[in-house]
Amino acid sequence: MEPMNPEELYDYVHQEFKDEVKGLINTDIGGVSKKESHELWIRTPRNQLKNLITHLKKLQTPHFVTMLGVDRGEDILTKYILSMFYGGDFDEITVVICVTVPKNDLWLPTISDIIKGSLTSEREIQEMLGIEIKDIPDERHFFLPWDHPEEEYPWRRDEKRIEVTDIYEKEGQQ
């Protein structure tokens, strides 16, 4: 598959998902070489997340970079950061998939069955924000102690927040 430019990649996604996705393209020039870097931001509902990633995989298996989440009060905005068309000269596009998760229905589907490298980040999001990752193949804690209470989350900004230092003080560590 020939690399696409960001506009072509968005058109490829939009043709499949129509109004279920919204996109934004950002191009920046930086560094000594004045290389252009391209980002495609896509907002999608969680029920289309796996379909969207599977659709991207028809072009090339996306390189999973990381996943993050931001507590915005009534919901948590999650961002899946992927890379497409990697391995070539100046062809790479960073794809940021944004999914809003309401706090009264905190779950996302796993994508680790599509992109294996996402498992650690999914475990982190479960532990730090309290978002259930449905069908995750490994639910064990990765960052917090194994017996850490299920209702305390370091990255939350509500009553369920706990400071990381408090976690380690409970464990008797400084």
OpenMM code with the backbone's topology and positions (N, CA, C; nanometers):
from openmm import Vec3, app, unit

residues = "MET GLU PRO MET ASN PRO GLU GLU LEU TYR ASP TYR VAL HIS GLN GLU PHE LYS ASP GLU VAL LYS GLY LEU ILE ASN THR ASP ILE GLY GLY VAL SER LYS LYS GLU SER HIS GLU LEU TRP ILE ARG THR PRO ARG ASN GLN LEU LYS ASN LEU ILE THR HIS LEU LYS LYS LEU GLN THR PRO HIS PHE VAL THR MET LEU GLY VAL ASP ARG GLY GLU ASP ILE LEU THR LYS TYR ILE LEU SER MET PHE TYR GLY GLY ASP PHE ASP GLU ILE THR VAL VAL ILE CYS VAL THR VAL PRO LYS ASN ASP LEU TRP LEU PRO THR ILE SER ASP ILE ILE LYS GLY SER LEU THR SER GLU ARG GLU ILE GLN GLU MET LEU GLY ILE GLU ILE LYS ASP ILE PRO ASP GLU ARG HIS PHE PHE LEU PRO TRP ASP HIS PRO GLU GLU GLU TYR PRO TRP ARG ARG ASP GLU LYS ARG ILE GLU VAL THR ASP ILE TYR GLU LYS GLU GLY GLN GLN".split()
positions = [
    Vec3(0.0836, -0.1186, 0.0000),
    Vec3(0.0000, 0.0000, 0.0000),
    Vec3(0.0878, 0.1245, 0.0000),
    Vec3(0.0600, 0.2127, -0.0896),
    Vec3(0.1299, 0.3409, -0.0957),
    Vec3(0.0850, 0.4290, 0.0207),
    Vec3(0.1778, 0.5033, 0.0800),
    Vec3(0.1375, 0.5957, 0.1865),
    Vec3(0.0386, 0.6994, 0.1342),
    Vec3(-0.0479, 0.7421, 0.2219),
    Vec3(-0.1454, 0.8461, 0.1899),
    Vec3(-0.1032, 0.9749, 0.2593),
    Vec3(-0.1527, 1.0856, 0.2100),
    Vec3(-0.1355, 1.2096, 0.2849),
    Vec3(-0.2505, 1.2169, 0.3862),
    Vec3(-0.2455, 1.3091, 0.4820),
    Vec3(-0.3495, 1.3127, 0.5860),
    Vec3(-0.4910, 1.3303, 0.5313),
    Vec3(-0.5058, 1.4098, 0.4274),
    Vec3(-0.6384, 1.4316, 0.3685),
    Vec3(-0.6932, 1.3024, 0.3087),
    Vec3(-0.6070, 1.2282, 0.2392),
    Vec3(-0.6495, 1.1008, 0.1798),
    Vec3(-0.6857, 0.9999, 0.2884),
    Vec3(-0.6072, 0.9983, 0.3956),
    Vec3(-0.6366, 0.9052, 0.5050),
    Vec3(-0.7704, 0.9396, 0.5701),
    Vec3(-0.7955, 1.0681, 0.5919),
    Vec3(-0.9250, 1.1056, 0.6494),
    Vec3(-1.0390, 1.0695, 0.5541),
    Vec3(-1.0218, 1.0931, 0.4251),
    Vec3(-1.1252, 1.0564, 0.3274),
    Vec3(-1.1529, 0.9065, 0.3316),
    Vec3(-1.0458, 0.8261, 0.3445),
    Vec3(-1.0597, 0.6806, 0.3538),
    Vec3(-1.1466, 0.6437, 0.4744),
    Vec3(-1.1212, 0.7081, 0.5877),
    Vec3(-1.1984, 0.6818, 0.7097),
    Vec3(-1.3409, 0.7346, 0.6947),
    Vec3(-1.3548, 0.8554, 0.6452),
    Vec3(-1.4863, 0.9196, 0.6358),
    Vec3(-1.5788, 0.8465, 0.5387),
    Vec3(-1.5241, 0.7908, 0.4309),
    Vec3(-1.6072, 0.7149, 0.3363),
    Vec3(-1.6730, 0.5955, 0.4040),
    Vec3(-1.6036, 0.5351, 0.4972),
    Vec3(-1.6556, 0.4173, 0.5671),
    Vec3(-1.7518, 0.4552, 0.6798),
    Vec3(-1.7207, 0.5602, 0.7531),
    Vec3(-1.7943, 0.5911, 0.8761),
    Vec3(-1.8841, 0.7141, 0.8667),
    Vec3(-1.8760, 0.7855, 0.7581),
    Vec3(-1.9622, 0.9030, 0.7326),
    Vec3(-1.9623, 0.9987, 0.8519),
    Vec3(-2.0815, 1.0321, 0.9005),
    Vec3(-2.0939, 1.1317, 1.0069),
    Vec3(-2.0637, 1.0768, 1.1462),
    Vec3(-2.0282, 0.9486, 1.1557),
    Vec3(-1.9932, 0.8919, 1.2867),
    Vec3(-1.8551, 0.9381, 1.3320),
    Vec3(-1.7764, 0.9925, 1.2398),
    Vec3(-1.6437, 1.0419, 1.2756),
    Vec3(-1.6319, 1.1889, 1.2377),
    Vec3(-1.5531, 1.2584, 1.3143),
    Vec3(-1.5175, 1.3973, 1.2844),
    Vec3(-1.3656, 1.4022, 1.2817),
    Vec3(-1.3101, 1.4811, 1.1911),
    Vec3(-1.1656, 1.4846, 1.1787),
    Vec3(-1.1077, 1.6240, 1.1748),
    Vec3(-0.9805, 1.6323, 1.2105),
    Vec3(-0.9044, 1.7555, 1.2061),
    Vec3(-0.7620, 1.7185, 1.1669),
    Vec3(-0.7050, 1.7933, 1.0740),
    Vec3(-0.5686, 1.7671, 1.0289),
    Vec3(-0.4794, 1.8806, 1.0767),
    Vec3(-0.3648, 1.8442, 1.1327),
    Vec3(-0.2676, 1.9419, 1.1791),
    Vec3(-0.1331, 1.9094, 1.1148),
    Vec3(-0.0718, 2.0080, 1.0521),
    Vec3(0.0613, 1.9919, 0.9939),
    Vec3(0.1529, 2.0940, 1.0583),
    Vec3(0.2715, 2.0479, 1.0969),
    Vec3(0.3677, 2.1347, 1.1621),
    Vec3(0.5030, 2.1147, 1.0953),
    Vec3(0.5847, 2.2171, 1.0963),
    Vec3(0.7206, 2.2078, 1.0432),
    Vec3(0.8143, 2.2378, 1.1586),
    Vec3(0.9107, 2.1486, 1.1797),
    Vec3(0.9994, 2.1691, 1.2926),
    Vec3(1.1323, 2.1006, 1.2767),
    Vec3(1.2168, 2.1248, 1.3728),
    Vec3(1.3478, 2.0638, 1.3739),
    Vec3(1.4446, 2.1310, 1.2787),
    Vec3(1.5687, 2.0894, 1.2868),
    Vec3(1.6736, 2.1444, 1.2017),
    Vec3(1.6451, 2.1164, 1.0555),
    Vec3(1.5902, 1.9989, 1.0286),
    Vec3(1.5640, 1.9602, 0.8891),
    Vec3(1.4375, 2.0237, 0.8321),
    Vec3(1.3627, 2.0941, 0.9155),
    Vec3(1.2360, 2.1563, 0.8724),
    Vec3(1.1398, 2.0527, 0.8144),
    Vec3(1.1402, 1.9356, 0.8757),
    Vec3(1.0540, 1.8259, 0.8316),
    Vec3(0.9091, 1.8545, 0.8699),
    Vec3(0.8186, 1.8262, 0.7796),
    Vec3(0.6759, 1.8369, 0.8104),
    Vec3(0.6333, 1.7165, 0.8920),
    Vec3(0.5517, 1.7409, 0.9923),
    Vec3(0.4889, 1.6303, 1.0652),
    Vec3(0.3381, 1.6477, 1.0532),
    Vec3(0.2701, 1.5360, 1.0384),
    Vec3(0.1261, 1.5386, 1.0138),
    Vec3(0.0526, 1.4646, 1.1242),
    Vec3(-0.0579, 1.5235, 1.1680),
    Vec3(-0.1463, 1.4597, 1.2653),
    Vec3(-0.2872, 1.4581, 1.2088),
    Vec3(-0.3524, 1.3459, 1.2259),
    Vec3(-0.4942, 1.3343, 1.1929),
    Vec3(-0.5667, 1.3030, 1.3226),
    Vec3(-0.6511, 1.3944, 1.3663),
    Vec3(-0.7312, 1.3761, 1.4867),
    Vec3(-0.8687, 1.3290, 1.4434),
    Vec3(-0.9144, 1.2187, 1.5026),
    Vec3(-1.0449, 1.1623, 1.4684),
    Vec3(-1.1257, 1.1445, 1.5963),
    Vec3(-1.2456, 1.1986, 1.5978),
    Vec3(-1.3382, 1.1765, 1.7098),
    Vec3(-1.4395, 1.0722, 1.6644),
    Vec3(-1.4556, 0.9679, 1.7462),
    Vec3(-1.5486, 0.8606, 1.7117),
    Vec3(-1.6217, 0.8136, 1.8369),
    Vec3(-1.7440, 0.7642, 1.8235),
    Vec3(-1.8112, 0.7049, 1.9401),
    Vec3(-1.7453, 0.5712, 1.9746),
    Vec3(-1.7531, 0.5323, 2.1008),
    Vec3(-1.6843, 0.4095, 2.1425),
    Vec3(-1.7359, 0.2854, 2.0708),
    Vec3(-1.8631, 0.2861, 2.0272),
    Vec3(-1.9144, 0.1674, 1.9581),
    Vec3(-1.8532, 0.1515, 1.8187),
    Vec3(-1.7796, 0.2510, 1.7716),
    Vec3(-1.7124, 0.2408, 1.6417),
    Vec3(-1.5603, 0.2295, 1.6543),
    Vec3(-1.5083, 0.2334, 1.7764),
    Vec3(-1.3632, 0.2325, 1.7966),
    Vec3(-1.2960, 0.1124, 1.7315),
    Vec3(-1.3421, -0.0070, 1.7630),
    Vec3(-1.2793, -0.1275, 1.7071),
    Vec3(-1.2951, -0.1332, 1.5553),
    Vec3(-1.4121, -0.0926, 1.5060),
    Vec3(-1.4333, -0.0912, 1.3614),
    Vec3(-1.3373, 0.0057, 1.2933),
    Vec3(-1.3163, 0.1213, 1.3546),
    Vec3(-1.2258, 0.2207, 1.2981),
    Vec3(-1.0826, 0.1674, 1.2924),
    Vec3(-1.0366, 0.1086, 1.4007),
    Vec3(-0.8995, 0.0567, 1.4029),
    Vec3(-0.8847, -0.0600, 1.3059),
    Vec3(-0.9854, -0.1452, 1.2970),
    Vec3(-0.9830, -0.2553, 1.1997),
    Vec3(-0.9778, -0.2005, 1.0578),
    Vec3(-1.0502, -0.0928, 1.0330),
    Vec3(-1.0502, -0.0296, 0.9007),
    Vec3(-0.9111, 0.0267, 0.8688),
    Vec3(-0.8475, 0.0915, 0.9649),
    Vec3(-0.7114, 0.1412, 0.9444),
    Vec3(-0.6146, 0.0265, 0.9182),
    Vec3(-0.6378, -0.0851, 0.9858),
    Vec3(-0.5481, -0.2004, 0.9719),
    Vec3(-0.5521, -0.2599, 0.8314),
    Vec3(-0.6576, -0.2340, 0.7562),
    Vec3(-0.6625, -0.2805, 0.6170),
    Vec3(-0.5523, -0.2154, 0.5340),
    Vec3(-0.5099, -0.0965, 0.5744),
    Vec3(-0.4015, -0.0272, 0.5051),
    Vec3(-0.2655, -0.0742, 0.5554),
    Vec3(-0.2537, -0.0798, 0.6876),
    Vec3(-0.1293, -0.1174, 0.7540),
    Vec3(-0.1621, -0.1329, 0.9024),
    Vec3(-0.0995, -0.2288, 0.9689),
    Vec3(-0.1222, -0.2398, 1.1128),
    Vec3(-0.0711, -0.1124, 1.1785),
    Vec3(-0.1596, -0.0379, 1.2443),
    Vec3(-0.1135, 0.0857, 1.3082),
    Vec3(-0.0106, 0.0547, 1.4164),
    Vec3(0.0890, 0.1395, 1.4260),
    Vec3(0.1853, 0.1302, 1.5356),
    Vec3(0.1218, 0.1992, 1.6560),
    Vec3(0.1015, 0.1243, 1.7640),
    Vec3(0.0421, 0.1811, 1.8849),
    Vec3(0.1497, 0.2584, 1.9598),
    Vec3(0.1248, 0.3864, 1.9859),
    Vec3(0.2202, 0.4703, 2.0575),
    Vec3(0.1843, 0.4744, 2.2055),
    Vec3(0.0632, 0.5197, 2.2373),
    Vec3(0.0180, 0.5250, 2.3760),
    Vec3(-0.1315, 0.5544, 2.3799),
    Vec3(-0.1843, 0.5524, 2.4990),
    Vec3(-0.3244, 0.5851, 2.5240),
    Vec3(-0.3265, 0.6723, 2.6486),
    Vec3(-0.4130, 0.7715, 2.6493),
    Vec3(-0.4228, 0.8551, 2.7679),
    Vec3(-0.5670, 0.8948, 2.7912),
    Vec3(-0.5926, 0.9459, 2.9090),
    Vec3(-0.7277, 0.9883, 2.9433),
    Vec3(-0.7248, 1.1133, 3.0283),
    Vec3(-0.8268, 1.1963, 3.0108),
    Vec3(-0.8384, 1.3213, 3.0851),
    Vec3(-0.9779, 1.3281, 3.1470),
    Vec3(-0.9822, 1.3413, 3.2786),
    Vec3(-1.1090, 1.3573, 3.3501),
    Vec3(-1.1580, 1.4994, 3.3263),
    Vec3(-1.2742, 1.5119, 3.2608),
    Vec3(-1.3285, 1.6441, 3.2286),
    Vec3(-1.4544, 1.6765, 3.3096),
    Vec3(-1.4745, 1.6060, 3.4180),
    Vec3(-1.5924, 1.6319, 3.5016),
    Vec3(-1.6993, 1.5277, 3.4803),
    Vec3(-1.7864, 1.5477, 3.3822),
    Vec3(-1.8956, 1.4543, 3.3539),
    Vec3(-1.8503, 1.3332, 3.2727),
    Vec3(-1.7348, 1.3464, 3.2075),
    Vec3(-1.6861, 1.2374, 3.1233),
    Vec3(-1.5344, 1.2318, 3.1282),
    Vec3(-1.4813, 1.1289, 3.0643),
    Vec3(-1.3369, 1.1147, 3.0496),
    Vec3(-1.3078, 1.1067, 2.9004),
    Vec3(-1.2206, 1.1944, 2.8541),
    Vec3(-1.1786, 1.1929, 2.7147),
    Vec3(-1.0573, 1.1022, 2.7036),
    Vec3(-1.0686, 0.9976, 2.6226),
    Vec3(-0.9551, 0.9087, 2.5999),
    Vec3(-0.8991, 0.9358, 2.4615),
    Vec3(-0.7677, 0.9198, 2.4506),
    Vec3(-0.6992, 0.9412, 2.3233),
    Vec3(-0.6086, 0.8216, 2.2968),
    Vec3(-0.6285, 0.7614, 2.1821),
    Vec3(-0.5433, 0.6531, 2.1347),
    Vec3(-0.4490, 0.7150, 2.0325),
    Vec3(-0.3200, 0.7087, 2.0580),
    Vec3(-0.2234, 0.7696, 1.9670),
    Vec3(-0.1546, 0.6580, 1.8894),
    Vec3(-0.1725, 0.6639, 1.7582),
    Vec3(-0.1214, 0.5619, 1.6671),
    Vec3(-0.0334, 0.6279, 1.5623),
    Vec3(0.0418, 0.5462, 1.4914),
    Vec3(0.1217, 0.5959, 1.3803),
    Vec3(0.0906, 0.5111, 1.2581),
    Vec3(0.0707, 0.5783, 1.1461),
    Vec3(0.0437, 0.5102, 1.0190),
    Vec3(0.1510, 0.5495, 0.9174),
    Vec3(0.1776, 0.4597, 0.8254),
    Vec3(0.2744, 0.4796, 0.7166),
    Vec3(0.4150, 0.5045, 0.7702),
    Vec3(0.4467, 0.4369, 0.8799),
    Vec3(0.5790, 0.4442, 0.9396),
    Vec3(0.6755, 0.3601, 0.8567),
    Vec3(0.8013, 0.3862, 0.8735),
    Vec3(0.9038, 0.3076, 0.8060),
    Vec3(0.9521, 0.3684, 0.6760),
    Vec3(0.8856, 0.4698, 0.6270),
    Vec3(0.9291, 0.5360, 0.5042),
    Vec3(0.9905, 0.6709, 0.5350),
    Vec3(1.0366, 0.7371, 0.4320),
    Vec3(1.0938, 0.8702, 0.4489),
    Vec3(0.9836, 0.9747, 0.4466),
    Vec3(0.9568, 1.0365, 0.5596),
    Vec3(0.8648, 1.1493, 0.5706),
    Vec3(0.7202, 1.1157, 0.5365),
    Vec3(0.6806, 0.9893, 0.5484),
    Vec3(0.5439, 0.9493, 0.5155),
    Vec3(0.4546, 0.9333, 0.6381),
    Vec3(0.5140, 0.9281, 0.7558),
    Vec3(0.4407, 0.8923, 0.8774),
    Vec3(0.3346, 0.9960, 0.9141),
    Vec3(0.2192, 0.9444, 0.9562),
    Vec3(0.1097, 1.0284, 1.0044),
    Vec3(0.0738, 0.9813, 1.1450),
    Vec3(0.0720, 1.0739, 1.2391),
    Vec3(0.0243, 1.0429, 1.3735),
    Vec3(-0.1277, 1.0516, 1.3711),
    Vec3(-0.1922, 0.9454, 1.4164),
    Vec3(-0.3383, 0.9412, 1.4212),
    Vec3(-0.3794, 0.9409, 1.5681),
    Vec3(-0.4589, 1.0393, 1.6069),
    Vec3(-0.5087, 1.0487, 1.7442),
    Vec3(-0.6588, 1.0235, 1.7395),
    Vec3(-0.7009, 0.9110, 1.7972),
    Vec3(-0.8430, 0.8756, 1.7996),
    Vec3(-0.8985, 0.9135, 1.9364),
    Vec3(-0.9972, 1.0014, 1.9368),
    Vec3(-1.0569, 1.0515, 2.0611),
    Vec3(-1.1929, 0.9860, 2.0837),
    Vec3(-1.2109, 0.9333, 2.2036),
    Vec3(-1.3374, 0.8705, 2.2415),
    Vec3(-1.3785, 0.9274, 2.3771),
    Vec3(-1.4985, 0.9817, 2.3842),
    Vec3(-1.5513, 1.0345, 2.5096),
    Vec3(-1.6281, 0.9246, 2.5818),
    Vec3(-1.5956, 0.9068, 2.7100),
    Vec3(-1.6587, 0.8025, 2.7912),
    Vec3(-1.7326, 0.8702, 2.9068),
    Vec3(-1.8671, 0.8595, 2.9122),
    Vec3(-1.9406, 0.9216, 3.0227),
    Vec3(-1.9108, 0.8509, 3.1552),
    Vec3(-1.8997, 0.9280, 3.2619),
    Vec3(-1.8675, 0.8689, 3.3921),
    Vec3(-1.9772, 0.7785, 3.4453),
    Vec3(-2.0990, 0.7955, 3.3984),
    Vec3(-2.2058, 0.7072, 3.4457),
    Vec3(-2.2116, 0.5765, 3.3661),
    Vec3(-2.1183, 0.5567, 3.2739),
    Vec3(-2.1110, 0.4344, 3.1933),
    Vec3(-1.9658, 0.4150, 3.1481),
    Vec3(-1.8772, 0.3929, 3.2456),
    Vec3(-1.7328, 0.3940, 3.2228),
    Vec3(-1.6807, 0.2617, 3.1673),
    Vec3(-1.6783, 0.2494, 3.0364),
    Vec3(-1.6197, 0.1312, 2.9748),
    Vec3(-1.5743, 0.1635, 2.8328),
    Vec3(-1.4784, 0.0859, 2.7881),
    Vec3(-1.4305, 0.0887, 2.6500),
    Vec3(-1.4050, -0.0553, 2.6081),
    Vec3(-1.4138, -0.0841, 2.4792),
    Vec3(-1.3760, -0.2179, 2.4343),
    Vec3(-1.2237, -0.2288, 2.4274),
    Vec3(-1.1717, -0.3469, 2.4491),
    Vec3(-1.0283, -0.3646, 2.4297),
    Vec3(-0.9963, -0.3547, 2.2808),
    Vec3(-0.8788, -0.3023, 2.2509),
    Vec3(-0.8292, -0.3090, 2.1134),
    Vec3(-0.7069, -0.4003, 2.1074),
    Vec3(-0.6737, -0.4640, 2.2203),
    Vec3(-0.5541, -0.5480, 2.2254),
    Vec3(-0.5667, -0.6729, 2.1389),
    Vec3(-0.6882, -0.7080, 2.0999),
    Vec3(-0.7045, -0.8197, 2.0071),
    Vec3(-0.6723, -0.7770, 1.8636),
    Vec3(-0.6682, -0.6465, 1.8387),
    Vec3(-0.6347, -0.5936, 1.7063),
    Vec3(-0.4898, -0.5460, 1.7036),
    Vec3(-0.4513, -0.4726, 1.8085),
    Vec3(-0.3143, -0.4220, 1.8216),
    Vec3(-0.2613, -0.4699, 1.9563),
    Vec3(-0.1770, -0.5709, 1.9543),
    Vec3(-0.1284, -0.6341, 2.0778),
    Vec3(-0.0589, -0.5355, 2.1714),
    Vec3(0.0123, -0.4379, 2.1164),
    Vec3(0.0897, -0.3449, 2.1973),
    Vec3(0.0077, -0.2515, 2.2836),
    Vec3(-0.1229, -0.2546, 2.2717),
    Vec3(-0.2077, -0.1632, 2.3492),
    Vec3(-0.2396, -0.2151, 2.4893),
    Vec3(-0.2082, -0.3388, 2.5189),
    Vec3(-0.2510, -0.4011, 2.6442),
    Vec3(-0.2016, -0.3265, 2.7684),
    Vec3(-0.0755, -0.2895, 2.7727),
    Vec3(-0.0222, -0.2210, 2.8908),
    Vec3(-0.0932, -0.0880, 2.9134),
    Vec3(-0.1175, -0.0133, 2.8065),
    Vec3(-0.1879, 0.1152, 2.8202),
    Vec3(-0.3325, 0.0954, 2.8642),
    Vec3(-0.3970, -0.0089, 2.8154),
    Vec3(-0.5345, -0.0365, 2.8591),
    Vec3(-0.5381, -0.0695, 3.0077),
    Vec3(-0.4406, -0.1464, 3.0535),
    Vec3(-0.4336, -0.1779, 3.1961),
    Vec3(-0.4105, -0.0506, 3.2778),
    Vec3(-0.3271, 0.0382, 3.2266),
    Vec3(-0.3004, 0.1645, 3.2951),
    Vec3(-0.4271, 0.2498, 3.3060),
    Vec3(-0.5030, 0.2598, 3.1984),
    Vec3(-0.6265, 0.3388, 3.1980),
    Vec3(-0.7277, 0.2811, 3.2973),
    Vec3(-0.7367, 0.1480, 3.3045),
    Vec3(-0.8262, 0.0847, 3.4030),
    Vec3(-0.7864, 0.1238, 3.5446),
    Vec3(-0.6576, 0.1132, 3.5745),
    Vec3(-0.6096, 0.1398, 3.7099),
    Vec3(-0.6167, 0.2867, 3.7484),
    Vec3(-0.5764, 0.3731, 3.6579),
    Vec3(-0.5591, 0.5141, 3.6916),
    Vec3(-0.6867, 0.5968, 3.6793),
    Vec3(-0.7803, 0.5524, 3.5935),
    Vec3(-0.9032, 0.6290, 3.5720),
    Vec3(-1.0306, 0.5523, 3.6049),
    Vec3(-1.0209, 0.4217, 3.6215),
    Vec3(-1.1392, 0.3436, 3.6554),
    Vec3(-1.2295, 0.3118, 3.5377),
    Vec3(-1.1761, 0.3186, 3.4163),
    Vec3(-1.2540, 0.2811, 3.2982),
    Vec3(-1.2406, 0.1301, 3.2791),
    Vec3(-1.3520, 0.0597, 3.2782),
    Vec3(-1.3487, -0.0845, 3.2531),
    Vec3(-1.3147, -0.1073, 3.1060),
    Vec3(-1.2143, -0.1904, 3.0818),
    Vec3(-1.1807, -0.2291, 2.9451),
    Vec3(-1.2416, -0.3674, 2.9234),
    Vec3(-1.3492, -0.3707, 2.8452),
    Vec3(-1.4218, -0.4968, 2.8246),
    Vec3(-1.3391, -0.5935, 2.7410),
    Vec3(-1.3375, -0.7184, 2.7858),
    Vec3(-1.2689, -0.8284, 2.7187),
    Vec3(-1.1172, -0.8144, 2.7182),
    Vec3(-1.0625, -0.7362, 2.8103),
    Vec3(-0.9170, -0.7248, 2.8198),
    Vec3(-0.8617, -0.8613, 2.8614),
    Vec3(-0.7574, -0.9103, 2.7959),
    Vec3(-0.7092, -1.0448, 2.8264),
    Vec3(-0.6305, -1.0562, 2.9575),
    Vec3(-0.5876, -0.9444, 3.0143),
    Vec3(-0.5110, -0.9482, 3.1387),
    Vec3(-0.5535, -0.8292, 3.2245),
    Vec3(-0.6304, -0.8556, 3.3294),
    Vec3(-0.6847, -0.7489, 3.4141),
    Vec3(-0.5971, -0.7150, 3.5339),
    Vec3(-0.4853, -0.7860, 3.5507),
    Vec3(-0.4017, -0.7617, 3.6685),
    Vec3(-0.3529, -0.6172, 3.6727),
    Vec3(-0.3307, -0.5682, 3.7950),
    Vec3(-0.2697, -0.4363, 3.8098),
    Vec3(-0.1284, -0.4413, 3.7533),
    Vec3(-0.0891, -0.3325, 3.6939),
    Vec3(0.0450, -0.3213, 3.6376),
    Vec3(0.1241, -0.2124, 3.7089),
    Vec3(0.0561, -0.1043, 3.7454),
    Vec3(0.1224, 0.0109, 3.8046),
    Vec3(0.0941, 0.0261, 3.9536),
    Vec3(-0.0244, -0.0096, 3.9963),
    Vec3(-0.0628, 0.0050, 4.1366),
    Vec3(-0.0491, -0.1292, 4.2085),
    Vec3(-0.0389, -0.1273, 4.3414),
    Vec3(-0.0309, -0.2530, 4.4159),
    Vec3(-0.1505, -0.3437, 4.3844),
    Vec3(-0.1282, -0.4725, 4.3889),
    Vec3(-0.2317, -0.5696, 4.3505),
    Vec3(-0.3578, -0.5573, 4.4347),
    Vec3(-0.3444, -0.5123, 4.5605),
    Vec3(-0.4602, -0.5024, 4.6493),
    Vec3(-0.5140, -0.3593, 4.6600),
    Vec3(-0.4773, -0.2738, 4.5672),
    Vec3(-0.5249, -0.1348, 4.5693),
    Vec3(-0.6771, -0.1330, 4.5539),
    Vec3(-0.7486, -0.0524, 4.6354),
    Vec3(-0.8956, -0.0483, 4.6275),
    Vec3(-0.9454, -0.0077, 4.4890),
    Vec3(-1.0530, -0.0694, 4.4471),
    Vec3(-1.1090, -0.0457, 4.3139),
    Vec3(-1.1712, 0.0921, 4.2957),
    Vec3(-1.2001, 0.1625, 4.4025),
    Vec3(-1.2692, 0.2913, 4.3908),
    Vec3(-1.1776, 0.4115, 4.4132),
    Vec3(-1.0466, 0.3928, 4.4006),
    Vec3(-0.9512, 0.5032, 4.4150),
    Vec3(-0.8654, 0.5085, 4.2896),
    Vec3(-0.8651, 0.6261, 4.2234),
    Vec3(-0.7979, 0.6377, 4.0941),
    Vec3(-0.7115, 0.7633, 4.0899),
    Vec3(-0.5800, 0.7487, 4.0725),
    Vec3(-0.4882, 0.8627, 4.0771),
    Vec3(-0.5117, 0.9714, 3.9724),
    Vec3(-0.5662, 0.9394, 3.8572),
    Vec3(-0.5823, 1.0401, 3.7523),
    Vec3(-0.7199, 1.1051, 3.7510),
    Vec3(-0.8059, 1.0663, 3.8412),
    Vec3(-0.9400, 1.1258, 3.8459),
    Vec3(-0.9337, 1.2617, 3.9142),
    Vec3(-1.0323, 1.3461, 3.8826),
    Vec3(-1.0408, 1.4790, 3.9430),
    Vec3(-1.1683, 1.4943, 4.0243),
    Vec3(-1.2246, 1.3836, 4.0681),
    Vec3(-1.3481, 1.3879, 4.1454),
    Vec3(-1.3254, 1.3216, 4.2802),
    Vec3(-1.4333, 1.2836, 4.3455),
    Vec3(-1.4238, 1.2240, 4.4792),
    Vec3(-1.3515, 1.0892, 4.4803),
    Vec3(-1.3282, 1.0291, 4.3646),
    Vec3(-1.2597, 0.8995, 4.3594),
    Vec3(-1.1081, 0.9137, 4.3432),
    Vec3(-1.0596, 1.0370, 4.3427),
    Vec3(-0.9165, 1.0623, 4.3253),
    Vec3(-0.8389, 1.0244, 4.4511),
    Vec3(-0.7190, 0.9727, 4.4311),
    Vec3(-0.6237, 0.9505, 4.5394),
    Vec3(-0.4867, 0.9933, 4.4876),
    Vec3(-0.4103, 1.0576, 4.5723),
    Vec3(-0.2755, 1.0997, 4.5338),
    Vec3(-0.1837, 0.9775, 4.5319),
    Vec3(-0.0935, 0.9741, 4.4373),
    Vec3(0.0000, 0.8619, 4.4263),
    Vec3(0.0827, 0.8492, 4.5538),
    Vec3(0.1223, 0.9615, 4.6130),
    Vec3(0.2006, 0.9550, 4.7372),
    Vec3(0.1220, 0.8865, 4.8486),
    Vec3(-0.0095, 0.9051, 4.8511),
    Vec3(-0.0932, 0.8388, 4.9521),
    Vec3(-0.0940, 0.6877, 4.9331),
    Vec3(-0.0878, 0.6436, 4.8094),
    Vec3(-0.0860, 0.4996, 4.7815),
    Vec3(0.0380, 0.4372, 4.8430),
    Vec3(0.1520, 0.5003, 4.8227),
    Vec3(0.2764, 0.4432, 4.8726),
    Vec3(0.2899, 0.4574, 5.0234),
    Vec3(0.2313, 0.5610, 5.0818),
    Vec3(0.2310, 0.5720, 5.2275),
    Vec3(0.1519, 0.4575, 5.2890),
    Vec3(0.0415, 0.4169, 5.2234),
    Vec3(-0.0361, 0.3015, 5.2711),
    Vec3(0.0487, 0.1752, 5.2688),
    Vec3(0.1377, 0.1678, 5.1704),
    Vec3(0.2232, 0.0503, 5.1552),
    Vec3(0.3450, 0.0564, 5.2480),
    Vec3(0.3599, 0.1677, 5.3220),
    Vec3(0.4742, 0.1814, 5.4115),
    Vec3(0.5999, 0.2269, 5.3407),
    Vec3(0.5849, 0.2840, 5.2219),
    Vec3(0.7003, 0.3330, 5.1464),
    Vec3(0.7022, 0.4847, 5.1508),
    Vec3(0.8176, 0.5420, 5.1376),
    Vec3(0.8326, 0.6888, 5.1367),
    Vec3(0.8396, 0.7386, 4.9952),
] * unit.nanometer
topology = app.Topology()
chain = topology.addChain("A")
for resn in residues:
    res = topology.addResidue(resn, chain)
    for name in ("N", "CA", "C"):
        topology.addAtom(name, app.Element.getBySymbol(name[0]), res)
